[in-house]
Amino acid sequence: MKLSLGPLLYYWSREDTLAFYEQAAAWPLDIVYLGETVCSKRHLLRLADWLELAEKLGAAGKEVVLSSQTLIESESDLKALRKLIADGRFKVEANEWGAVRLLAEVWRESGHAFVAGSTLNAYNPDTLAMLAEMGASRWVPPVEMPREMVKDMLAAMPVQHGMETELFGYGRLPLAFSARCFTARHYNLQKDDCQFRCLDHPDGLVLASREGEDFLAINGIQTQSAKVMSLAHRFDELNATGIDILRLSPQWRQMDRVVAIFRALADGDIVPAQAPVQLDRFMPAAPCDGYWLGEAGMAYHPAT
């Protein structure tokens, strides 16, 4: 199974972001996703910077994919999307259907395929077949899709529309997006004058329930799970289901250790039952795997 590093969901300083990807070039990853997917106000790195990083990571032997923004809210957002797609040197992950339309035009003209991101919400084989016909060579199931539905999707997909399947397997789950900025609201700030407070929360801002249990994390306009999705202990299940690529979502610290553990799993150097003990000390929060099992997302069933 291949391992991918998903797009950076948080807002880090320019120096920290560049240093992170400089280190990632040496990590045992197959694919690296780059770009801003959450908020257009996060512009410490411009497209030219992402493209420069893409060149460096490509030279280090990684497949590089540029991820599009998930919520297009303005003409400037659309212009940025068109520039991203027009570059043409790297595969693009479409995270909303406007990007799919533009990338389908590229597919018809040049044959360059794209990745269908999880926020396209492809829940049936007909949608997958349509995406394949539009030029998608890989799809990422919605993060809440359980294993049985993934199996059924893959079994029902026509052979001629075969695509790689990439599953979100580690990280705080990106659950929803809104035009409202929750981090700004937390600080009683207007969205247009947010003062970039996301920089203060490099792994998101955790919210607790009235009972004091960590429930959600807010990340600008994105709502995430407070717990960290981890399917390391279910690695054998993932192989049996037909998953081609496992996506690891970037976190602020110890990401190199996380990648190393998943690489050891993929290479057979450790068994899935050993992974939770090794991962525990490097995770920013408690694990969950409920969605994969068709249960409440925050549930967790350790390896037995």
N, C-alpha and C positions, 0 to 999 in steps of 0.2 A: 504494500500500500504506500502511495505517495503521501508526503506531508506538505501542507501549505501554511504559510503565515498570512493570516487575513489582513485586511486593511486596518490601519490604526484608527480606532474609534474615538480616542481621546485627544485632547488638545495639550500638547507638550511644547516646551520652548523649542525654538529652531535648533539650538545646540544639542539638546537632548534627543530630538528626533533624528538629526543627522548621525549622532553617535550611535543611536540604537540600530540604524540600518547599516552603519559601518560594521558593527559587530555581527549583525544578521548575515552579512555576506559570507561569514565563516561557519555559520551554523549548518547542520546537516538537514537542510530543507530542499525540497524539489521546486517549490513554487512560492513566489512572494507577490502579494498584492500591495499596490501603492496608491495613494491618493486620498483626498478628503471626501468622505461619504456622508458626513453628518451635517456640517454647518458651513455655509459659504463665508461667514465672517471669520473663519479660522484660516488666515492667509499668511501665516509666518513662512510657510512654504508655498511658492507659486508653482504653476505647471512646469516651468523651466527647471525648477529644483527637483520636482518629482521625476522628470525625464532624465535628469542627470543621475539621480539615484538609480533609475531603471537601467541605464547604461552600465553603471558600475556593478549592479547585482547580476545583470546578464553576463558581463565579463567574468563574474565569479561562478558561472555555471548554473544560475537559477533561471527558471522560466519566470518572466515578469508579466504581471497583468495589472493594468491601470483600472482602478475602480471608479465608477461614476457616482456623483452625488445622489442620494436617495430621494430627497424632497426638493423638486425644482419649484422655486417660488417667484422668480423674476426673470426678466429678459437677460440680465447679466448672468444669471445661473445657466440659462439656455445657451448663451454665447460661450461660456466656459465649457459646457458639455460638448458643443460643436468643435471647439479647439482641441479638446482631449481626443475626440474620435478622429479628427482630421490629421493628427500627427502620423498615424498609420504604422508606426514601428513596432507597437506592442499590442497584444490582445487586450480587449477591454471587457470589464465586467459591467453589465447593464443592471442597475439597481432600481430602475423605474421604466415604464413602458415607452416613454418618449425616447429614451436611449435605445430601446429595442428597435423602434422604427428607424432611427438614424443608422443603427448598425446593420439592420437588414438591407438598407440601401447599399452600404459598403460591401456586404456579402454578395449582393447581386452583381456589383460592378467589379469587384476584385477577388472574391472568394475568401476574404479574411473572416474567420469565424470569431465568435464572442462567447463570453460566459454569461449564463442566465443566473443572476444573483437571487438570494433567498427572498428578498422583499418583492419579487415579482409574484409571489404566492401561487406557484404552479402546483395545483392540488389534484390534477388528474392526467392520465396518459395523453388525452387529446391535446391538452395545453403543451405538454412536452413535445409532442409530435409537431405542433405548430411552431414552437420555438426552434426545433431542429430545422424545419423547412425555411425559417427566417435566418438561419446561420449559426445557431447556438451549437457548440460542440461539447459543452459542459453545463451542468445545472447544479444549483445548490438548493436542496429542499428547504422549505420554511422551517425555522428552528423548532417549531412545536410539532412537526410531523413525526408520529410514532413509527417504530421500526416496521410494524405490520403493514402500514400504509406505504412506506418506502418500498418494501418487498413487492407489494401489489403493483405499485407504479412501474417498477423495473420489469416485472413479469409481463405486464400488459403493453409495454412500449414496443412498437414494431422494430424488428431487427435493423431495417434500413434507416431508422431514426436513432440508432444507438448513440448515446452520449455518455461521457464520463459523469459520474456522480460524486460530488464533493460534499461532505457532511460537516456541519459545524460541530466540532468535537471537544473543544476546550475554550473556556472563557466566559465572561459575563454575557448572558444571552441578550442580544438586541431585540427588544420586544415590540416597540412602537415608536413612531415619529409624530411630531406635532408642529404646527406653525408657531406655537408658543414655546419660549425658552424657559424651561423649568428651573435651570440653575440661576438665571437672572431673577426670576420670580422669588426664589428662595432668599435672595439678597435684597428684595424689594427694589429691583432695578428694572427699567424698561429694556425690552429686547434690543432696541437700537442703541442703547447705552449700557450694555452688559458689563463693560469694563473687563471683558475676557476672563471672567471669574472661573471658567472651566480650567484655566491654567492652575488653579489652586487644588484641583481634584484629579490627579493623574490616573486614577482608577475609578473615577465616578464618585458621586456623593450619595452615600447610602442613606435610605429612609427606613425608619422602623415603624412597625404597627403600634397601636395603642397598648398592646401587650408587651412591647419592648423587643419584638422579634424583627430582625433585619428582613425587609420585605422586597424593596426595589432599590435601584440605584438610578439617579438622574445624571444625565450627561448632555447638558445643553438641551436641544430639542428631542433628544433620544431618551427613551425609558428602557432600562436594562433590569435584568434580574440582580438581586443582591448576592445570591449565591453563584458559584462558578460551575457552569456545566462541565462535567468531566466524564468522558466515556472511555478512559484508559482501561478501566477494569472490565470493559465489555469489548475489548479489541477483537476477540475471536468472533463475537456476534457481528461486528462490522464487516469483517471479511466474508462471513457466511451470507450476509445480506447483499453483498455485491458492491460495497462502497469502494471507489477507486482512490479517493483522496480524502484525507482527514484535515480539516481546517483548525488551526490553533490561533486564537485571537490574542493580539499583543497585550501585555500587561506591563506595569511600570518597572517592576524589579523581578529579577530571577527568571526572565524569559528564556535565557540560554539553558538553564537547568530543566525547565519544562520541556523544551525542544529535545534535549538529550534523552529524557526519559521516554518520550514518545518514539524517538528514533530507535531506542533499545527495544521497544515493543515491536516496531515494524520489522526490525532485523532479527527478532526472535531471541535476543540476548536476555530478556526477562519475560516472565509470563504475566498475563494481565492481573492475576491476583496479587502480584508484588507491587504493582504500580501505585495504588492509593497511598501506601505507607511512604513511598519515595516522593510522591507529589505533595503530600499534605503540608510540609514545611515551606513549600515555595508558592502556595496559593494565597491570594489576598483575602479569601473568604472560604466558608464551608462549601463542599461540593453538592451538586444536584445532578440527577439524571432522569427525573420524572417524565419529561416529555417523550423521551425515547421509548419509555415503557407504556405510554398511553395514560399516564397518571398526571396529577398536579405537578407542574414544572419544578417546584421547589422540593419535591420528594427525592430521597436518595436511598438506594439499595446497594450496600457494599457487596463486594465479591464474596462468594461463599465457597 
